[in-house]
Every structure is written in C-alpha cells, then in structure tokens.
Amino acid sequence: MTKLKEQEKNVTDSQLSVLNKIKGYGEIRHTYKSVLNGFSMTVNYKDIEEIKRIPGVKKVTVANVYYPDLSSAKALTNTEKVWDKLGLKGEGMVVSIVDTGIDYTHKDMKLTDPAKAKLNKNKVEEMGGPGKYYTDKVPYGYNFADLNDEVIDRTSSMHGMHVGGIVAANGEIKGVAPEAQLLAMKVFSNNPELRGAYTDDIAAAIEDSVKHGADVINMSLGSTAGFVMPDDPEQRAIKNATDAGVLVVVSGGNSYYSTYGYYYPYINDPDMGLVGSPGLFPDTLQVASSENSKITLPALNYKYMIANKEITGLMGYTMSEVDPTTLKGEYELVYCGLGLPNDFIDKDVKGKLH
C-alpha cells in the first residue's frame, strides 16, 4: 500500500463515526482525505449549530461562491521567445484547469507525442478518484458541481475552454505550453441557473488534482475584494497543495474595490481591496493584467440619429441611486461630464438619465 493510500485509509476510518452521526442532516457531497480531513454537505442553515456540537466536528464553514474571472486575453507574455530560446513547450507537465470544463473532443486538444506524457490511461485508473480517463491530452476530469462525468461546458460560457486553450492548445491555435496535459476539473454547473462555483467543490477539485499528479493548478475565478482566512477549508487545501509541491495559480479578478460606485472610502473605513479571493491567499501565485484596456460593466442599449441614420450600441454605466435596468420605457440621456457641480449648470435633468 502506498503512503498516500495508507493515509487516505486512516482518514477514512477516522471519519466514519462522524459521518454516521451527521448523515441525517443532509446529503454528503464530497469527502476530503489528503489536502483536507473533512467533508462537505448540503444542510439547512438552522442545523449548523447542532452539527458543531457533534463529537469529532471541529469546525463548520459555509461555502463561498466564486465566479469566472476572464474578460479578455491577448498574447502579451512573449511565449514564442520561450519556445525558441529554451525549447520548453510543457512536455511531461500536467496543468489542472479548475473552471467551467474543457471540450476534450476539440481538434486543438491533442499531444504531438503521447509517449512523453506524464499520465496515461493505466496510471489514471490506478490513481482512482470520482472521475475518469478521457484522452491523451485530457487524461482525467470530473464534474464536481453536478457530480457526474460531463466535463464539457454545456452553457454559453465556455470559460474553462478559453482558459485551457490559453494554457495548452496545440493546433492552429497554440497555448503557452502546447505539449502539456490538462485535467478537466469542472466546478461550475451545467445548469445555467447556477452561475457560481462553491468552495467545497473547488476544494474537492484541488484534492483530486494533487492526487492525479498536477504540477500546476489554475483557477481563473474569484470573488471581489477578498479576505484572508487561514482556517478556511479552501485556503487550507491550497496551502497543503502548495506544500505538496503544486503551484496554485489564481486570477486577481476583473473588479474594483467592493464598494466602488457607491462612495469613496473615508480614511477610517478604507475598503480599497482590489483583488479577490482565493487569489489573495498567501500560498497562491496571483496573476492580474495591468495593461487591460477593457472594463466589465453593466450596459444599456442606446440609439440616436445622425444625418437620418440610426446609430445603436451598448453604453456601460456605474451604479447610482437608481438601477437603470429596473426602469421601463425610453429615457433621454443628458451628458453631464464628470458629474461635478459645474457640469450640471444649465442642464435639465429632471426625469432623465445623466
């Protein structure tokens, strides 16, 4: 018995008594045996205090919800120079894409020489886990959100495929490491009404990534203006994965500080956090774009006439006392510059957007 399997058996034995006592409160979703010792489940919020009192339960944490972080991407990393100068294209590396899923059938999801791959079908089957083998390029994956083997994103997002392509596409389009293998660790549901990813699913994906030999775990997801909570299960999973030698890469986010658009913070309440969780955790390598010329905003449809020609488009806006999306009908827009007092002189804005 390998050291990891022996460790997992000991953890499983230690969890049995707690699981038997707690299963009446709800459905068990995931059990953790390597990067964490615990489990996640769906319960009624009112039962949490009772669950905390069960012998063997040390802590109960409510799962956070994260959303995809990727508004635009461009080849600004001089990847071709690395290929030409160092000859490194990701051979023998495994990158876990913890995201919305990967289309393993895509023509650019391939390896030039599968003999150089780190994982093959036999190794994957020996490692076990809830998922299964797919292809040489995507040797393993699982849908942790829906608890099934459908790792292809069936929503309109395709965010995970976008990220996977940036990392390791190997066809007409080439990623940063075209010869690397990808793990399709899907943590966003295929149910279009469930847009976020929950931390218990992410922790399970991290654990399974370590078990299946990931060299890098990539998570282009997060929440706005994050916080560091050292005893949070997800942060502990990331720390333990890092301690096991896995590089955990997380996005910085697409957002401003958490109260942007409502007020500018006072010195005694300086909520100016720009980056999100879980990238803010000390054990991650957080990556952000500093050159991005785009911004993600809610938008309104507009139209106006120039020389008898109708011009239409989208106009981004920041939040105000009135959410424009709740208004019905058409409204006239009055341009008021930066919104300074002098910008409103001689302007009629009553009943209009400005």
N, C-alpha and C positions, 0 to 999 in steps of 0.2 A: 504494500500500500504506500503510495507516495505521501510525502509530508503534507501536501495540500489536502488530499483526500482524507487523511487521518484527522487533520484539523477540522474539516467540514463535518466528519462523523461525530467528533467530540462536541462541536457546537450544536449539531442536530439533536444529540442526546440531551444536552442541557436545556434545549428549548421545549422539549416535549411536554413537560408538566405545565408550563405557562400556556402553550398552545391549546392544550386540553381544557384549561380553565377559561380561556378567552374566546374560544370559537363561537360561543353562544351570543356574542355581542355583534357579530357581523362576518363578512366574507374576507378571508385572508387573500391578499393579492400577491405579495412577494415575501419570500424568506431570504434573509441575508446571512451568509456563513463565512465570508472571507474579509471583505473590506468593512463589514459591519457585523455585529451579532444582534439580530433582531428580525422584525417582520413588519409589514405594512398591511393595513386592512381598512375596509370601509365601515365606519361605525357612526352612530348618532352622536352629535356633539355633546349632548347631555350625559352620555355614558362615560366620558373621558375621565372624570374624577373617580368613578368606580373602578375603571381599568387601572388607574395609577395605584390603587390600593391592593391589587392582586400581587401576591408574593412572587418575586422574580422580575417584576416590571420595575425598571429603574427610571424610565423617562418615557413620556408620551409627547410627540411633536406633531402639530398639524402641518400637513403638506403644503408647501408653497406652490404657486402656479407660475410658470415661465412661458414666454412667447418667443418666436423666432426672431433673431437679430441678423438681418441682411437686407439692406435696401438697395445697394448697388455694389458691383465688384469690377475691378479692372486690373489688368496685368501690370502692376507697378513694382513688383518685387525683383525684377531682373532675373527671373528664373532661368531664362535661356543661358545667361552667363554662367550660372552654377552648373548647368548641364555641360556646357562646352569646356569650362575651366577645370571642374572637379570630376566630371563624369558620373555624377550622382543623380540617379533617377528613381530612387526609392526601392530598388531591388531588395527583397528579403525583409521589408518593413510591413507592419500591419497598423493601419490607422482606423480607429473606431469612430464612426460618424453617429453621434448621439443626436438624433434630429427627427425629421418627419418621414424618413425612409429613403431607400435607394432602389431605382429600377435596375435590377441586376441583369435584365434582358437587353439593355441598351447597347447599341453597337460599339460605343466607346468604353464600355465596361469590360476590358479584356487585359490579359497579360501577354507580353511578347514571348516570354519563355517561362511557362509554369514550373519548370524544373527548379527555378531559382526562388520559388515562393516559399514563405515560411510555413504556411498552413496548407494541408491537402485534406481530402475527404476523410482519410483514415485517422489523421490526427484530430480533426474536429469531432468525429464520432467517439474517439477515446476520451476527449475532454468532457463530453456530456453537455448538460445545460438545457434550458427550455427551448432553444431554437434549433436550427438545422443547417446543413450544408446547402449552398446554392450553386456557386460556380467557382472556378479558379480565382477570379478577380474578387468576388464577394463570397468568401468561403463560409461565412456564418452570419446569421442575423436572427432577430426576433422582434415581434411587435409587443413591447411591454405595456403599451397603453390599452390595446384591445385583447391582450393575452392570446395571441394566435400567430401563425406563421406568415401573415400577409405583410411583408416588409416594403412593398411598393406603395408609395403615397397615392391614394385614390381621391384626394381632394384636389382643389385647384392650386394648392400651394407649390408643390414640388421643391420646397426649400432645401430639403435634405439632398435631393439630386443635384441641385445647384452647388451646394457645398461640396458634395462628393466629387463633382466634376472639377471644381477648383483644386481639390486635393490631388486627384489621381486619374482624371480622364485620360484615355490612351487611344486616341483615334485621330479624326480630323481636328478635334479639339484636344489639347493636352493640358493636364493639370500640373501642379508644382512637382509632384512625384508620380509620374505616369506608370511606373512599374510597381508601385505599392499595392498591397491588398487592402480592401475595405471591409469593415464589419458594419452591417446594416442594423444598427441599434435604434429601432423606431420607438420614440417616446411620445409622439403626437398621434392622436386617434385618427382613424379614417372616417369617423363620424364628423361631418362638417360643423355640427353644432358644438363640438368640444374643441375649442381652438387652442387651449393651453396645454402645457406639459406639467405633470405633477412630480414633485421631488422624490416621491417614493419610487416611481417608475424610473426616474433618472438614476437614483442610487442603485437600483437593480441592474440597469444597463451598464453602469460603471463597474459593478462587481463582475458581471459576465464578461465585460471587456478585458479586465485583468486576467480572468480565468482562461480566456482564449488568446492570450499572448499579445495583446495590443501594445505597441511601442508608444503610440500617441492616442489620446482620447480627445476628439474635437467636439466642442459644444458651442454652436453659434446660436445661443439662446440666453435669455435672462430676464430680469425684472428691473425696472427703472430705479435709480438711486438706491443701490443695495446696501446691506449691512453685513458686518462680520459677526457670526455667532459660532464660536469654536465648538460648542457642544451640539450643534445642529447635525442630524444624521448625514445629510448630504455633504456638508463640509468635512465631516469625519471620513466619509467614503472617499472624497477627493484626496484628503491627506494620506490615507492609508494606501490609495492607489499610487500616489506620488512616492511614498516611502518604499513601495514595491518596485520602483524604477520606471514608472509610466509617466510620461509628460502629459499633463492635462491642460489643454488649450481652450480658453473660453473667450467669447466676444466681450467687448467693452460696452456695447449697446448702441442704440440709434437715438437715444433720448437726451433731453436736457435734465436739469435738476427736477426733483419730484413736484415742486410747486410752481414750475415755470408756467407763465401765462396768467397766474393769479395774483402774485405780488412779488416784489423784490425783497429778499430776506433782510431783516434787521440784524444788527451786529449781535444782539442777544438771542437770535434764532437763525443761525447761519446754515440753513439747509441748502447747501450748494453742491451736493453729491451728484456727479455727472455719470459715473459708471455704475453698472448694475451687478447684482448677484446672479449666479455664483462666481462670476469672474473676479469679484472683489476679494474672494477668499485668498489668503496669503499663499496657499500651495498651488495656485493656478498660474499659468502664463496667460495674462490677459492681453488681448490684441484689440486695438482700435484703429480706425482710419483717421488720419489727421488732414488728408488732402481732399476729403469728400466734398464735392460741390453741390450735393443734393441734400434735401431735408425731407423727412417724412412728416406730413401734416394732414389733418382732415381738410377736405376741399369742397367747394361749392361749384356748381355749374354756372357759367355766365354766358351772356350773349349781348352783342351791341352791333350797331350798323355803321359801316364806313363806306361812303360812295355807293350806297344802295346794295352793299354786300354784307350779309350777316356773318359776324365773327363769333365763334363759340369756343369754349375751352374750360379748363378747371382752374380755380383760384384757391390757393391754400390760405388758411387763416389760423390764428391763435385764439385760444379760448377767451371769452368775455363773460359778462353777467348773463347774457342770453346766448344759448346754443343755437346757431343759425339753422341747424338740421331739424330743430323742432318747429320751425316756422312754416306756415303753409302759404302757397301762392308765390307771387313775384314781388321783389322789393328793389327799390332804386338804391344804388350804391353811390355814396359820396366820398371822394378821396380827401383824406384829412392828414396827409403827410405822415409824420411820426406820432401823431396823436397828442402833440404838445398844445398847451393852451392857445398859443398864437395860430396854430393850424386850424382852429375852429372859428376864427374871426370871419364874419360874413358868410358862414356856411349854414344852410338849412338842413339839419339832420333829423328833424322830428319824423318818427315813423319810417326811418330809412336805416340801412346798414352803412357803417362808416368805419 
